[in-house]
């Protein structure tokens, strides 16, 4: 069984304890990545926030929790490179299928060629099957879903993500979705071994509030159209 990195705020004791209990119940070896609390504004990684770039892409300023989440995944990617092996990254609010370990073992066979494998469900219909092992299927996304509850990542993909994260201009899940930024193909596992736990006490906050100035909305629209075009090209051509 490959290494699991658990991203968890030290202050969120209930979520951490629940996550650890689940992993121990499945007899899964893991290390904890102490998540960055963006509300405190202390971690140097938070200085990567590019406010103008974020507003251009999202039509609003970043939430402190979004920046902390992004910084926490950066810490996980750095650890993947240190370990020099494919790793499962989990945020601490998750539910595992009973056959989680068997599904992960199947997916591990594909990490030599496929460097980012999403482990949670998706709704998009824009994907196609790449390979199948017994009842486990690997799919390639032509439209990448959001959310970063759980994923496989290899050192080469982690490095590509780090190289493209010198500035934080998007939430981390949207960054991964925007493949033109990092040029990594995004795959998924079917059946999905992980799903979000649905904790309503998220530290990220509400991401629906927008800035209403016409020039902000226009810049966002232009950026979105341009990004969507580039993402489509990358998603079709990347392997």
Protein Blocks (a to p, Z undefined) as FASTA:
>chain_A
ZZddddddfklmmlmmmmmmmmmmnopacdddddddfknomafklmmpcfklmmmmnopa
cdfklmmmmmmmmmmmmmmmmnopacddddfbdcddfklmmmmmmmmmmmmmmmbdcfbd
cfbfbdcdfbdchjbccdddfbdcehjfbccddfklmmmmmmmmmpccbdfklmmmmmml
nopacddddddfbdcehiakbfkbpckbccfbfklmmmmmmmmmmmmmmmmmmmmmpZZ
